[in-house]
Amino acid sequence: MPSCSQCGKPAVVQVAKNPLCIDCYLKLQQAIQMQDARCVQEMNYLIDAIEARVGLYGVLPRYQVPQSIIHQGSLTFHNIKVDRSVIGSINTGEVKHIDVCMSHIKTSGNEELVKALKDFTEAVISETKLNNDLKNQII
C-alpha cells in the first residue's frame, strides 16, 4: 500500500499523482471548499459593483455562498445524563466516545457492568473527602 505524500500514513486516494491519506485528503477538500467560497464571494461583490455602476440593483442573480456545517442543538447520549451539575464545560467528543463504549458493553449483554461502572463513577464524584484531581485519577 502506498504512503501519503504529505505525512507518510497509508494512502487511500490519489490526487494529481500524489497519494493521500484520509486526513490529508480531508484537509485538501476543506481548502478547496474555502477557496470556492472566496471565489463566490468575490463574484457576488463584482456583480454588486456592476449593478452600482449601472444604477440597477437586484437585477443580476447572486451565487449562494456555501456555509460550513457547525453542529448546533442538543446532543443525545443514551447512557450519560448530566443533571443539576456545576460542570463548566463538557468535552462532547469524549462523552460521545464513552457513550458509544457503554452502548457496546450493553449490546454485548453485560448490563450489570454498565450499572456497576455508573454506580462507581457516581460514588467517586459524590465523595466529599477527595479532591478533584484524585477523583479524576480514580475515574
C-alpha positions as CSV (number, residue, x, y, z in Angstrom):
1,M,0.0,0.0,0.0
2,P,1.4,3.4,-0.9
3,S,2.2,6.0,1.7
4,C,0.7,9.5,1.8
5,S,3.0,12.0,0.1
6,Q,2.3,14.6,2.8
7,C,2.5,12.7,6.1
8,G,3.5,9.1,5.5
9,K,0.3,7.4,6.7
10,P,-1.3,4.8,4.4
11,A,-2.8,6.4,1.3
12,V,-6.4,5.8,0.3
13,V,-6.7,8.2,-2.7
14,Q,-4.5,9.6,-5.4
15,V,-4.8,13.3,-6.4
16,A,-2.7,14.5,-9.4
17,K,-0.4,11.5,-9.0
18,N,0.1,12.2,-5.3
19,P,-1.2,9.5,-2.9
20,L,-3.0,11.0,0.1
21,C,-4.3,9.5,3.4
22,I,-7.8,10.3,4.7
23,D,-6.7,13.2,6.9
24,C,-4.7,14.9,4.2
25,Y,-7.4,14.4,1.6
26,L,-9.9,15.9,4.0
27,K,-7.6,18.9,4.5
28,L,-7.3,19.3,0.7
29,Q,-11.1,19.2,0.3
30,Q,-11.6,21.8,3.1
31,A,-9.0,24.0,1.4
32,I,-10.8,23.7,-2.0
33,Q,-14.2,24.5,-0.3
34,M,-12.7,27.6,1.3
35,Q,-11.2,28.7,-2.0
36,D,-14.6,28.2,-3.8
37,A,-16.4,30.2,-1.1
38,R,-13.9,33.1,-1.5
39,C,-14.4,33.0,-5.3
40,V,-18.2,33.0,-4.9
41,Q,-18.0,36.0,-2.5
42,E,-15.8,37.8,-5.0
43,M,-18.2,37.1,-7.9
44,N,-21.1,38.5,-5.8
45,Y,-19.0,41.6,-5.0
46,L,-18.3,42.1,-8.7
47,I,-22.0,41.7,-9.5
48,D,-22.8,44.3,-6.9
49,A,-20.2,46.7,-8.3
50,I,-21.6,46.2,-11.8
51,E,-25.1,46.9,-10.7
52,A,-24.0,50.0,-8.7
53,R,-22.2,51.3,-11.8
54,V,-25.2,50.8,-14.0
55,G,-27.7,52.0,-11.3
56,L,-29.9,48.9,-11.4
57,Y,-29.9,47.0,-8.2
58,G,-31.1,43.4,-7.7
59,V,-31.3,42.7,-11.4
60,L,-28.5,40.1,-11.7
61,P,-28.6,36.8,-9.8
62,R,-26.2,36.1,-7.0
63,Y,-24.3,33.0,-6.2
64,Q,-25.2,31.2,-3.0
65,V,-22.1,31.2,-0.7
66,P,-21.6,27.7,0.8
67,Q,-21.7,27.6,4.6
68,S,-19.7,25.3,6.7
69,I,-21.6,22.9,8.8
70,I,-21.4,23.6,12.5
71,H,-23.3,21.4,14.9
72,Q,-26.0,23.2,16.8
73,G,-28.6,21.9,19.1
74,S,-28.7,19.2,21.6
75,L,-26.7,16.0,21.6
76,T,-28.4,12.7,22.5
77,F,-26.5,10.4,24.7
78,H,-28.2,7.2,25.7
79,N,-26.1,6.2,28.8
80,I,-24.9,9.6,30.2
81,K,-27.1,12.2,31.8
82,V,-25.8,15.4,33.4
83,D,-28.4,16.9,35.7
84,R,-28.1,19.7,38.3
85,S,-24.4,19.9,37.9
86,V,-21.8,22.6,38.3
87,I,-19.8,21.4,35.3
88,G,-18.5,24.4,33.4
89,S,-18.0,22.6,30.1
90,I,-18.1,19.1,28.7
91,N,-15.9,17.7,26.0
92,T,-18.8,16.3,23.9
93,G,-16.3,14.2,21.8
94,E,-15.1,12.4,24.9
95,V,-18.6,12.0,26.3
96,K,-19.8,10.6,22.9
97,H,-16.9,8.1,23.0
98,I,-17.8,7.0,26.5
99,D,-21.4,6.7,25.5
100,V,-20.6,4.5,22.5
101,C,-18.4,2.3,24.6
102,M,-21.2,1.9,27.2
103,S,-23.6,1.0,24.4
104,H,-21.2,-1.6,23.1
105,I,-21.0,-3.1,26.6
106,K,-24.8,-3.1,26.9
107,T,-25.3,-4.8,23.5
108,S,-22.8,-7.5,24.3
109,G,-25.1,-8.5,27.1
110,N,-23.2,-7.1,30.1
111,E,-25.7,-4.6,31.6
112,E,-24.5,-5.4,35.1
113,L,-21.1,-4.0,34.2
114,V,-22.6,-0.8,32.8
115,K,-24.7,-0.3,36.0
116,A,-21.6,-1.1,38.2
117,L,-19.5,1.5,36.3
118,K,-22.2,4.1,36.6
119,D,-22.6,3.5,40.3
120,F,-18.9,3.5,40.9
121,T,-18.4,6.8,39.0
122,E,-21.3,8.5,40.8
123,A,-19.9,7.3,44.1
124,V,-16.5,8.7,43.4
125,I,-17.9,12.0,42.2
126,S,-20.2,12.5,45.2
127,E,-17.3,11.7,47.7
128,T,-16.6,14.9,49.5
129,K,-13.3,13.7,51.1
130,L,-11.5,13.5,47.8
131,N,-10.1,16.5,45.8
132,N,-11.0,16.9,42.1
133,D,-7.5,15.7,40.9
134,L,-7.8,12.5,42.8
135,K,-11.4,11.9,41.6
136,N,-10.2,12.3,38.0
137,Q,-7.4,9.8,38.5
138,I,-9.7,7.3,40.2
139,I,-12.3,7.5,37.4
